Amino acid sequence: MRTRIKICGLTRPEDVDAAVAAGADAIGFVFYPPSPRHVTPQQAAALVRRLPPFVLAVGLFVNEDPARIQSILQQVPLNLLQFHGDEGPEDCSRWARPYLRAARVQPGLDLIQYASAFSGARALLLDAFVEGYGGGGHVFDWRLIPPHLPLPVILSGGLTPENVSDAVRRVRPVAVDVSSGVEVAKGIKDHQRMADFVAAVRAADRG
């Protein structure tokens, strides 16, 4: 099985090009204004134009006003939406676009029930629980993931070139998602670390 790779929070053309060259399957663009990785619709549209065929553009939203989401979708050709806030199933599915639902994992969260509630999602993106939104670059206890979730798992939260091979071997997600683990500063990617991250995932795929 080939684990898919999403690199999230890109803000610069040269980083998008390097992520694609490294072998990323998807590039994530953050439309959450408080985030240091936030991009405007105009910036995102220019970055998406750099993507070759078969590399997906993913838009990340947190409790966004529906009118702004609609405006962004009219300006940016996103392939996939990713919801990280308190959105309910109807909020996620109303756009007639495939979507991912993020879950902030902590003891006591029933992931089976959570996945069932968002049965229309393409996958459940599992991130660490921190105050606020996003995983904060922290790893959560992978033992909290039930073995038979009703949705595919995308593993996120504190992944780096150093730990992602172990993560893939232990969790066997359909995809992994990295942001801070391949950065030199928030929103600024390290090209070598992106290449090392992809290589580590491929090594785990080979066993």
GUTORPA-107146 format. One line per field, with one value per atom (N, C-alpha, C): residue in three letters; atom name; x, y, z. Coordinates in nm, 3 decimals, padded with zeros to 5 digits. Layout:
N
zafi = c(ALA:...) $
marfi = c(CA:...) $
xx = c(X:...) $
yy = c(Y:...) $
zz = c(Z:...) $
! end
This chain:
207
zafi = c(MET:MET:MET:ARG:ARG:ARG:THR:THR:THR:ARG:ARG:ARG:ILE:ILE:ILE:LYS:LYS:LYS:ILE:ILE:ILE:CYS:CYS:CYS:GLY:GLY:GLY:LEU:LEU:LEU:THR:THR:THR:ARG:ARG:ARG:PRO:PRO:PRO:GLU:GLU:GLU:ASP:ASP:ASP:VAL:VAL:VAL:ASP:ASP:ASP:ALA:ALA:ALA:ALA:ALA:ALA:VAL:VAL:VAL:ALA:ALA:ALA:ALA:ALA:ALA:GLY:GLY:GLY:ALA:ALA:ALA:ASP:ASP:ASP:ALA:ALA:ALA:ILE:ILE:ILE:GLY:GLY:GLY:PHE:PHE:PHE:VAL:VAL:VAL:PHE:PHE:PHE:TYR:TYR:TYR:PRO:PRO:PRO:PRO:PRO:PRO:SER:SER:SER:PRO:PRO:PRO:ARG:ARG:ARG:HIS:HIS:HIS:VAL:VAL:VAL:THR:THR:THR:PRO:PRO:PRO:GLN:GLN:GLN:GLN:GLN:GLN:ALA:ALA:ALA:ALA:ALA:ALA:ALA:ALA:ALA:LEU:LEU:LEU:VAL:VAL:VAL:ARG:ARG:ARG:ARG:ARG:ARG:LEU:LEU:LEU:PRO:PRO:PRO:PRO:PRO:PRO:PHE:PHE:PHE:VAL:VAL:VAL:LEU:LEU:LEU:ALA:ALA:ALA:VAL:VAL:VAL:GLY:GLY:GLY:LEU:LEU:LEU:PHE:PHE:PHE:VAL:VAL:VAL:ASN:ASN:ASN:GLU:GLU:GLU:ASP:ASP:ASP:PRO:PRO:PRO:ALA:ALA:ALA:ARG:ARG:ARG:ILE:ILE:ILE:GLN:GLN:GLN:SER:SER:SER:ILE:ILE:ILE:LEU:LEU:LEU:GLN:GLN:GLN:GLN:GLN:GLN:VAL:VAL:VAL:PRO:PRO:PRO:LEU:LEU:LEU:ASN:ASN:ASN:LEU:LEU:LEU:LEU:LEU:LEU:GLN:GLN:GLN:PHE:PHE:PHE:HIS:HIS:HIS:GLY:GLY:GLY:ASP:ASP:ASP:GLU:GLU:GLU:GLY:GLY:GLY:PRO:PRO:PRO:GLU:GLU:GLU:ASP:ASP:ASP:CYS:CYS:CYS:SER:SER:SER:ARG:ARG:ARG:TRP:TRP:TRP:ALA:ALA:ALA:ARG:ARG:ARG:PRO:PRO:PRO:TYR:TYR:TYR:LEU:LEU:LEU:ARG:ARG:ARG:ALA:ALA:ALA:ALA:ALA:ALA:ARG:ARG:ARG:VAL:VAL:VAL:GLN:GLN:GLN:PRO:PRO:PRO:GLY:GLY:GLY:LEU:LEU:LEU:ASP:ASP:ASP:LEU:LEU:LEU:ILE:ILE:ILE:GLN:GLN:GLN:TYR:TYR:TYR:ALA:ALA:ALA:SER:SER:SER:ALA:ALA:ALA:PHE:PHE:PHE:SER:SER:SER:GLY:GLY:GLY:ALA:ALA:ALA:ARG:ARG:ARG:ALA:ALA:ALA:LEU:LEU:LEU:LEU:LEU:LEU:LEU:LEU:LEU:ASP:ASP:ASP:ALA:ALA:ALA:PHE:PHE:PHE:VAL:VAL:VAL:GLU:GLU:GLU:GLY:GLY:GLY:TYR:TYR:TYR:GLY:GLY:GLY:GLY:GLY:GLY:GLY:GLY:GLY:GLY:GLY:GLY:HIS:HIS:HIS:VAL:VAL:VAL:PHE:PHE:PHE:ASP:ASP:ASP:TRP:TRP:TRP:ARG:ARG:ARG:LEU:LEU:LEU:ILE:ILE:ILE:PRO:PRO:PRO:PRO:PRO:PRO:HIS:HIS:HIS:LEU:LEU:LEU:PRO:PRO:PRO:LEU:LEU:LEU:PRO:PRO:PRO:VAL:VAL:VAL:ILE:ILE:ILE:LEU:LEU:LEU:SER:SER:SER:GLY:GLY:GLY:GLY:GLY:GLY:LEU:LEU:LEU:THR:THR:THR:PRO:PRO:PRO:GLU:GLU:GLU:ASN:ASN:ASN:VAL:VAL:VAL:SER:SER:SER:ASP:ASP:ASP:ALA:ALA:ALA:VAL:VAL:VAL:ARG:ARG:ARG:ARG:ARG:ARG:VAL:VAL:VAL:ARG:ARG:ARG:PRO:PRO:PRO:VAL:VAL:VAL:ALA:ALA:ALA:VAL:VAL:VAL:ASP:ASP:ASP:VAL:VAL:VAL:SER:SER:SER:SER:SER:SER:GLY:GLY:GLY:VAL:VAL:VAL:GLU:GLU:GLU:VAL:VAL:VAL:ALA:ALA:ALA:LYS:LYS:LYS:GLY:GLY:GLY:ILE:ILE:ILE:LYS:LYS:LYS:ASP:ASP:ASP:HIS:HIS:HIS:GLN:GLN:GLN:ARG:ARG:ARG:MET:MET:MET:ALA:ALA:ALA:ASP:ASP:ASP:PHE:PHE:PHE:VAL:VAL:VAL:ALA:ALA:ALA:ALA:ALA:ALA:VAL:VAL:VAL:ARG:ARG:ARG:ALA:ALA:ALA:ALA:ALA:ALA:ASP:ASP:ASP:ARG:ARG:ARG:GLY:GLY:GLY) $
marfi = c(N:CA:C:N:CA:C:N:CA:C:N:CA:C:N:CA:C:N:CA:C:N:CA:C:N:CA:C:N:CA:C:N:CA:C:N:CA:C:N:CA:C:N:CA:C:N:CA:C:N:CA:C:N:CA:C:N:CA:C:N:CA:C:N:CA:C:N:CA:C:N:CA:C:N:CA:C:N:CA:C:N:CA:C:N:CA:C:N:CA:C:N:CA:C:N:CA:C:N:CA:C:N:CA:C:N:CA:C:N:CA:C:N:CA:C:N:CA:C:N:CA:C:N:CA:C:N:CA:C:N:CA:C:N:CA:C:N:CA:C:N:CA:C:N:CA:C:N:CA:C:N:CA:C:N:CA:C:N:CA:C:N:CA:C:N:CA:C:N:CA:C:N:CA:C:N:CA:C:N:CA:C:N:CA:C:N:CA:C:N:CA:C:N:CA:C:N:CA:C:N:CA:C:N:CA:C:N:CA:C:N:CA:C:N:CA:C:N:CA:C:N:CA:C:N:CA:C:N:CA:C:N:CA:C:N:CA:C:N:CA:C:N:CA:C:N:CA:C:N:CA:C:N:CA:C:N:CA:C:N:CA:C:N:CA:C:N:CA:C:N:CA:C:N:CA:C:N:CA:C:N:CA:C:N:CA:C:N:CA:C:N:CA:C:N:CA:C:N:CA:C:N:CA:C:N:CA:C:N:CA:C:N:CA:C:N:CA:C:N:CA:C:N:CA:C:N:CA:C:N:CA:C:N:CA:C:N:CA:C:N:CA:C:N:CA:C:N:CA:C:N:CA:C:N:CA:C:N:CA:C:N:CA:C:N:CA:C:N:CA:C:N:CA:C:N:CA:C:N:CA:C:N:CA:C:N:CA:C:N:CA:C:N:CA:C:N:CA:C:N:CA:C:N:CA:C:N:CA:C:N:CA:C:N:CA:C:N:CA:C:N:CA:C:N:CA:C:N:CA:C:N:CA:C:N:CA:C:N:CA:C:N:CA:C:N:CA:C:N:CA:C:N:CA:C:N:CA:C:N:CA:C:N:CA:C:N:CA:C:N:CA:C:N:CA:C:N:CA:C:N:CA:C:N:CA:C:N:CA:C:N:CA:C:N:CA:C:N:CA:C:N:CA:C:N:CA:C:N:CA:C:N:CA:C:N:CA:C:N:CA:C:N:CA:C:N:CA:C:N:CA:C:N:CA:C:N:CA:C:N:CA:C:N:CA:C:N:CA:C:N:CA:C:N:CA:C:N:CA:C:N:CA:C:N:CA:C:N:CA:C:N:CA:C:N:CA:C:N:CA:C:N:CA:C:N:CA:C:N:CA:C:N:CA:C:N:CA:C:N:CA:C:N:CA:C:N:CA:C:N:CA:C:N:CA:C:N:CA:C:N:CA:C:N:CA:C:N:CA:C:N:CA:C:N:CA:C:N:CA:C:N:CA:C:N:CA:C:N:CA:C:N:CA:C:N:CA:C:N:CA:C:N:CA:C:N:CA:C:N:CA:C:N:CA:C:N:CA:C:N:CA:C:N:CA:C:N:CA:C:N:CA:C:N:CA:C:N:CA:C:N:CA:C:N:CA:C:N:CA:C:N:CA:C:N:CA:C:N:CA:C:N:CA:C) $
xx = c(00.084:00.000:00.088:00.052:00.126:00.057:00.124:00.069:00.074:-00.039:-00.044:00.014:00.066:00.134:00.076:00.032:-00.014:00.081:00.129:00.210:00.124:00.106:00.007:00.073:00.000:00.044:00.147:00.141:00.238:00.194:00.292:00.263:00.347:00.450:00.544:00.553:00.567:00.576:00.690:00.807:00.921:00.899:00.820:00.791:00.692:00.595:00.501:00.577:00.666:00.743:00.828:00.890:00.975:00.893:00.774:00.687:00.645:00.610:00.572:00.690:00.808:00.927:00.963:00.935:00.965:00.873:00.753:00.660:00.531:00.496:00.369:00.251:00.150:00.026:-00.076:-00.064:-00.160:-00.089:-00.135:-00.081:-00.195:-00.173:-00.278:-00.258:-00.368:-00.367:-00.462:-00.411:-00.483:-00.560:-00.692:-00.778:-00.833:-00.752:-00.790:-00.707:-00.767:-00.689:-00.598:-00.635:-00.541:-00.414:-00.412:-00.295:-00.178:-00.055:00.061:00.083:00.013:00.026:-00.089:-00.168:-00.284:-00.243:-00.322:-00.306:-00.439:-00.432:-00.552:-00.599:-00.722:-00.767:-00.681:-00.635:-00.552:-00.417:-00.357:-00.231:-00.250:-00.357:-00.381:-00.405:-00.481:-00.510:-00.381:-00.288:-00.160:-00.078:-00.082:-00.007:-00.068:-00.200:-00.266:-00.233:-00.218:-00.185:-00.050:00.033:00.163:00.156:00.043:00.033:00.014:00.087:00.068:-00.056:-00.099:-00.211:-00.181:-00.287:-00.285:-00.221:-00.186:-00.151:-00.268:-00.330:-00.453:-00.428:-00.518:-00.519:-00.626:-00.585:-00.675:-00.689:-00.812:-00.837:-00.879:-00.809:-00.836:-00.916:-01.026:-01.116:-01.142:-01.162:-01.196:-01.313:-01.430:-01.549:-01.569:-01.548:-01.552:-01.696:-01.717:-01.846:-01.877:-01.996:-02.028:-02.011:-02.042:-02.028:-01.882:-01.790:-01.647:-01.600:-01.649:-01.613:-01.659:-01.780:-01.833:-01.746:-01.704:-01.620:-01.485:-01.427:-01.298:-01.312:-01.420:-01.439:-01.457:-01.508:-01.522:-01.389:-01.292:-01.163:-01.052:-01.063:-00.954:-01.005:-00.946:-00.993:-00.947:-01.012:-00.977:-01.038:-00.961:-01.010:-01.076:-01.038:-01.078:-01.085:-01.187:-01.201:-01.167:-01.113:-01.070:-01.123:-01.201:-01.266:-01.207:-01.159:-01.087:-01.157:-01.272:-01.337:-01.448:-01.558:-01.672:-01.784:-01.749:-01.850:-01.921:-02.052:-02.129:-02.130:-02.189:-02.192:-02.252:-02.360:-02.423:-02.334:-02.260:-02.169:-02.060:-02.018:-01.909:-01.957:-02.077:-02.125:-02.201:-02.231:-02.318:-02.252:-02.120:-02.049:-02.039:-02.093:-02.089:-01.946:-01.853:-01.712:-01.670:-01.578:-01.526:-01.458:-01.472:-01.413:-01.351:-01.258:-01.198:-01.246:-01.269:-01.307:-01.195:-01.145:-01.040:-01.101:-01.033:-01.070:-00.950:-00.972:-00.864:-00.866:-00.772:-00.776:-00.730:-00.811:-00.775:-00.852:-00.808:-00.882:-01.026:-01.117:-01.258:-01.333:-01.261:-01.327:-01.356:-01.484:-01.526:-01.507:-01.396:-01.367:-01.459:-01.508:-01.602:-01.732:-01.782:-01.903:-01.879:-01.763:-01.729:-01.724:-01.659:-01.651:-01.789:-01.872:-02.008:-02.090:-02.069:-02.143:-02.105:-01.980:-01.932:-01.911:-02.011:-02.000:-01.980:-02.013:-01.994:-01.853:-01.767:-01.628:-01.551:-01.449:-01.361:-01.268:-01.235:-01.146:-01.155:-01.107:-01.097:-00.950:-00.923:-00.786:-00.765:-00.676:-00.656:-00.538:-00.565:-00.465:-00.463:-00.361:-00.350:-00.445:-00.495:-00.579:-00.489:-00.509:-00.445:-00.550:-00.523:-00.612:-00.610:-00.727:-00.736:-00.754:-00.715:-00.737:-00.604:-00.598:-00.474:-00.402:-00.308:-00.240:-00.122:-00.078:00.031:00.164:00.177:00.302:00.324:00.216:00.228:00.183:00.250:00.211:00.110:00.004:-00.089:-00.061:-00.124:-00.105:-00.177:-00.101:-00.162:-00.242:-00.221:-00.298:-00.444:-00.477:-00.616:-00.697:-00.631:-00.702:-00.761:-00.893:-00.953:-00.907:-00.900:-00.850:-00.944:-01.073:-01.168:-01.260:-01.204:-01.285:-01.365:-01.486:-01.566:-01.522:-01.417:-01.361:-01.211:-01.154:-01.008:-00.943:-00.821:-00.749:-00.637:-00.634:-00.519:-00.453:-00.327:-00.258:-00.184:-00.207:-00.143:-00.096:-00.042:-00.003:00.141:00.228:00.366:00.451:00.409:00.490:00.612:00.722:00.849:00.918:01.024:01.101:01.156:01.176:01.235:01.136:01.007:00.911:00.806:00.802:00.691:00.700:00.819:00.828:00.764:00.795:00.735:00.584:00.539:00.395:00.324:00.381:00.319:00.315:00.423:00.428:00.330:00.313:00.227:00.079:00.048:-00.093:-00.147:-00.061:-00.102:-00.218:-00.199:-00.303:-00.304:-00.412:-00.414:-00.327:-00.305:-00.226:-00.169:-00.065:-00.009:-00.010:-00.016:-00.028:00.076:00.160:00.267:00.265:00.300:00.314:00.438:00.428:00.541:00.664:00.645:00.757:00.854:00.817:00.906:00.929:00.929:00.942:01.072:01.117:01.222:01.160:01.039:00.960:00.815:00.721:00.581:00.545:00.503:00.466:00.581:00.703:00.822:00.877:00.873:00.911:01.060:01.113:01.250:01.248:01.310:01.299:01.362:01.473:01.537:01.452:01.391:01.307:01.182:01.128:01.015:01.058:01.174:01.224:01.253:01.309:01.337:01.208:01.106:00.977:00.918:00.916:00.861:00.942:01.073:01.157:01.131:01.107:01.079:00.946:00.847:00.718:00.736:00.807:00.827:00.905:01.000:01.074:00.981:00.888:00.792:00.697:00.660:00.574:00.641:00.771:00.843:00.862:00.824:00.832:00.934) $
yy = c(-00.119:00.000:00.125:00.221:00.347:00.452:00.496:00.599:00.734:00.800:00.933:01.036:01.146:01.247:01.385:01.453:01.591:01.681:01.785:01.887:02.013:02.061:02.166:02.297:02.406:02.535:02.602:02.580:02.642:02.783:02.871:03.012:03.071:02.998:03.055:02.967:03.029:02.950:02.849:02.889:02.798:02.677:02.694:02.582:02.486:02.540:02.455:02.372:02.436:02.364:02.254:02.284:02.185:02.070:02.099:01.993:01.898:01.955:01.873:01.789:01.852:01.780:01.667:01.688:01.584:01.464:01.486:01.375:01.385:01.505:01.522:01.492:01.428:01.399:01.511:01.592:01.700:01.814:01.935:02.056:02.127:02.163:02.227:02.376:02.450:02.596:02.636:02.718:02.751:02.882:02.874:02.992:03.033:03.020:03.056:03.178:03.298:03.421:03.428:03.372:03.380:03.297:03.207:03.120:03.195:03.171:03.231:03.174:03.066:03.004:03.045:03.142:03.186:03.245:03.211:03.273:03.334:03.440:03.501:03.418:03.435:03.365:03.397:03.521:03.559:03.486:03.480:03.407:03.259:03.201:03.058:03.027:03.111:03.086:03.082:03.172:03.173:03.048:03.004:02.885:02.758:02.751:02.633:02.620:02.731:02.726:02.658:02.648:02.584:02.432:02.381:02.236:02.162:02.053:01.971:01.884:01.818:01.725:01.617:01.577:01.467:01.505:01.631:01.680:01.766:01.726:01.789:01.918:02.013:02.136:02.124:02.138:02.120:02.253:02.293:02.416:02.386:02.447:02.423:02.540:02.505:02.606:02.576:02.684:02.671:02.764:02.706:02.784:02.906:02.887:02.999:03.035:03.162:03.210:03.148:03.093:03.027:03.118:03.246:03.337:03.349:03.346:03.355:03.225:03.112:02.986:02.988:03.032:03.039:03.128:03.242:03.334:03.270:03.200:03.134:03.026:02.949:02.843:02.899:03.020:03.083:03.132:03.156:03.212:03.108:03.000:02.903:02.765:02.700:02.568:02.457:02.447:02.347:02.212:02.107:01.971:01.910:01.957:01.892:01.997:01.987:02.079:02.005:02.079:02.020:02.110:02.051:02.130:02.095:02.199:02.181:02.245:02.305:02.375:02.293:02.361:02.297:02.269:02.260:02.238:02.104:02.105:01.981:01.916:01.797:01.727:01.810:01.883:01.962:02.077:02.136:02.245:02.197:02.072:02.018:01.970:01.918:01.854:01.948:02.068:02.157:02.208:02.191:02.251:02.160:02.041:01.945:01.924:01.925:01.895:01.785:01.699:01.602:01.675:01.619:01.686:01.587:01.641:01.570:01.635:01.553:01.608:01.581:01.687:01.673:01.639:01.554:01.522:01.549:01.621:01.654:01.546:01.456:01.333:01.356:01.306:01.305:01.192:01.146:01.040:01.083:00.992:01.021:01.053:01.089:01.113:00.979:00.956:00.833:00.850:00.803:00.824:00.745:00.632:00.555:00.634:00.690:00.771:00.897:00.956:01.078:01.050:00.942:00.905:00.873:00.810:00.777:00.903:01.004:01.129:01.201:01.182:01.245:01.140:01.057:00.945:00.990:01.116:01.167:01.212:01.214:01.257:01.153:01.196:01.104:01.032:01.102:01.044:01.126:01.068:01.136:01.172:01.301:01.346:01.359:01.278:01.272:01.358:01.456:01.553:01.555:01.615:01.626:01.731:01.708:01.809:01.912:02.039:02.150:02.259:02.355:02.469:02.546:02.589:02.652:02.546:02.578:02.488:02.453:02.332:02.280:02.198:02.117:02.026:02.084:02.204:02.268:02.196:02.105:02.033:01.925:01.883:01.782:01.645:01.541:01.404:01.359:01.290:01.232:01.083:01.021:00.878:00.797:00.739:00.664:00.544:00.501:00.388:00.425:00.555:00.598:00.576:00.536:00.514:00.373:00.359:00.225:00.150:00.019:-00.057:-00.061:-00.037:-00.053:00.068:00.181:00.301:00.288:00.347:00.339:00.435:00.513:00.601:00.578:00.602:00.596:00.699:00.670:00.758:00.832:00.963:01.045:01.086:01.051:01.077:01.210:01.293:01.422:01.439:01.556:01.585:01.553:01.652:01.637:01.543:01.512:01.423:01.496:01.424:01.477:01.372:01.408:01.305:01.198:01.235:01.142:01.040:01.075:00.982:00.926:00.974:00.935:00.789:00.734:00.593:00.505:00.534:00.459:00.477:00.600:00.627:00.546:00.542:00.467:00.318:00.266:00.122:00.084:00.171:00.139:00.163:00.271:00.309:00.260:00.254:00.219:00.307:00.440:00.529:00.528:00.578:00.591:00.707:00.804:00.922:00.982:01.062:01.140:01.287:01.373:01.517:01.586:01.668:01.735:01.885:01.963:02.107:02.156:02.172:02.229:02.139:02.009:01.916:01.930:02.010:02.031:02.181:02.258:02.403:02.455:02.568:02.645:02.759:02.799:02.898:02.874:02.927:02.901:02.954:02.860:02.895:02.893:02.870:02.864:02.722:02.652:02.511:02.492:02.387:02.344:02.239:02.270:02.183:02.047:02.043:01.915:01.831:01.894:01.818:01.764:01.837:01.783:01.658:01.665:01.549:01.432:01.463:01.357:01.295:01.377:01.327:01.228:01.267:01.177:01.048:01.060:00.940:00.847:00.904:00.823:00.750:00.816:00.748:00.634:00.657:00.553:00.435:00.463:00.355:00.269:00.334:00.258:00.176:00.231:00.156:00.027:00.033:-00.085:-00.189:-00.149:-00.244:-00.208) $
zz = c(00.000:00.000:00.000:-00.082:-00.091:-00.005:00.098:00.186:00.115:00.108:00.046:00.143:00.085:00.164:00.133:00.238:00.225:00.303:00.238:00.305:00.315:00.436:00.461:00.503:00.485:00.533:00.446:00.315:00.225:00.189:00.179:00.153:00.041:-00.006:-00.104:-00.228:-00.345:-00.469:-00.468:-00.418:-00.421:-00.330:-00.224:-00.136:-00.200:-00.272:-00.345:-00.448:-00.523:-00.624:-00.561:-00.445:-00.379:-00.323:-00.271:-00.219:-00.330:-00.444:-00.560:-00.606:-00.614:-00.659:-00.563:-00.433:-00.333:-00.347:-00.403:-00.421:-00.343:-00.297:-00.224:-00.315:-00.257:-00.331:-00.320:-00.215:-00.190:-00.119:-00.148:-00.087:-00.016:00.111:00.189:00.203:00.185:00.197:00.311:00.402:00.524:00.504:00.516:00.504:00.640:00.742:00.880:00.918:00.916:00.932:01.055:01.172:01.284:01.267:01.172:01.156:01.091:01.138:01.070:00.931:00.898:00.765:00.672:00.717:00.640:00.506:00.402:00.271:00.229:00.151:00.095:-00.024:-00.066:-00.187:-00.308:-00.319:-00.432:-00.429:-00.310:-00.297:-00.328:-00.272:-00.292:-00.439:-00.508:-00.649:-00.730:-00.700:-00.771:-00.740:-00.616:-00.578:-00.639:-00.642:-00.699:-00.848:-00.915:-01.058:-01.083:-00.982:-00.998:-00.988:-00.942:-00.918:-01.050:-01.069:-01.188:-01.174:-01.280:-01.269:-01.165:-01.096:-00.999:-00.865:-00.846:-00.712:-00.666:-00.554:-00.510:-00.433:-00.452:-00.373:-00.265:-00.139:-00.025:00.048:00.077:00.151:00.294:00.390:00.532:00.589:00.656:00.713:00.861:00.938:01.080:01.110:01.129:01.168:01.077:00.949:00.855:00.819:00.794:00.748:00.611:00.593:00.466:00.345:00.361:00.247:00.206:00.304:00.269:00.204:00.253:00.188:00.043:00.021:-00.115:-00.203:-00.148:-00.223:-00.257:-00.160:-00.183:-00.291:-00.285:-00.383:-00.524:-00.534:-00.666:-00.720:-00.629:-00.670:-00.679:-00.600:-00.589:-00.628:-00.727:-00.771:-00.675:-00.561:-00.460:-00.496:-00.478:-00.503:-00.380:-00.263:-00.139:-00.030:00.057:00.170:00.299:00.394:00.521:00.633:00.724:00.829:00.964:01.035:01.162:01.280:01.261:01.371:01.434:01.461:01.527:01.427:01.301:01.197:01.215:01.189:01.192:01.054:01.044:00.915:00.802:00.831:00.725:00.680:00.775:00.739:00.644:00.662:00.580:00.444:00.438:00.315:00.222:00.267:00.189:00.060:00.046:-00.066:-00.187:-00.178:-00.288:-00.337:-00.242:-00.268:-00.171:-00.211:-00.115:00.000:00.121:00.236:00.334:00.412:00.524:00.653:00.755:00.886:00.985:01.046:01.146:01.281:01.356:01.493:01.582:01.689:01.784:01.892:01.883:01.961:02.104:02.197:02.338:02.404:02.520:02.590:02.613:02.587:02.605:02.477:02.371:02.243:02.176:02.147:02.082:01.931:01.880:01.739:01.648:01.692:01.611:01.594:01.703:01.696:01.611:01.630:01.556:01.406:01.368:01.226:01.170:01.249:01.203:01.179:01.264:01.248:01.118:01.076:00.953:00.844:00.826:00.732:00.588:00.558:00.423:00.393:00.495:00.474:00.397:00.325:00.255:00.352:00.461:00.562:00.688:00.796:00.924:00.945:00.962:00.984:01.135:01.190:01.334:01.373:01.459:01.502:01.655:01.711:01.856:01.910:02.031:02.096:02.163:02.129:02.199:02.216:02.303:02.314:02.182:02.139:02.008:01.901:01.778:01.666:01.599:01.548:01.492:01.597:01.553:01.644:01.717:01.677:01.747:01.736:01.640:01.625:01.729:01.796:01.901:01.851:01.898:01.870:01.975:01.933:02.030:02.043:02.139:02.165:02.058:01.967:01.856:01.904:02.027:02.081:02.102:02.096:02.109:01.982:01.873:01.746:01.746:01.737:01.732:01.606:01.611:01.497:01.377:01.398:01.287:01.278:01.241:01.221:01.091:01.088:00.965:00.855:00.879:00.775:00.765:00.648:00.637:00.729:00.773:00.865:00.792:00.811:00.775:00.907:00.924:01.049:01.042:01.144:01.155:01.299:01.328:01.465:01.497:01.483:01.525:01.442:01.321:01.237:01.183:01.174:01.126:01.040:00.970:00.899:00.993:01.119:01.215:01.270:01.277:01.340:01.245:01.121:01.034:00.990:00.976:00.939:01.046:01.171:01.282:01.284:01.258:01.257:01.150:01.030:00.921:00.952:01.005:01.035:01.146:01.243:01.357:01.328:01.260:01.239:01.106:01.006:00.869:00.820:00.824:00.772:00.620:00.561:00.416:00.372:00.464:00.431:00.558:00.541:00.651:00.610:00.712:00.690:00.776:00.715:00.789:00.760:00.862:00.844:00.918:01.050:01.125:01.123:01.104:01.105:00.989:00.889:00.774:00.751:00.860:00.849:00.912:00.860:00.927:01.008:00.969:01.042:01.001:01.078:01.049:00.910:00.824:00.688:00.590:00.639:00.553:00.559:00.448:00.446:00.421:00.481:00.459:00.348:00.236:00.119:00.144:00.214:00.242:00.336:00.436:00.530:00.461:00.363:00.288:00.211:00.147:00.073:00.168:00.285:00.383:00.437:00.455:00.504:00.404:00.277:00.174:00.168:00.173:00.168:00.286:00.403:00.523:00.509:00.451:00.429:00.331:00.223:00.123:00.182:00.270:00.335:00.419:00.491:00.572:00.484:00.369:00.277:00.229:00.215:00.168:00.279:00.401:00.511:00.613) $
! end
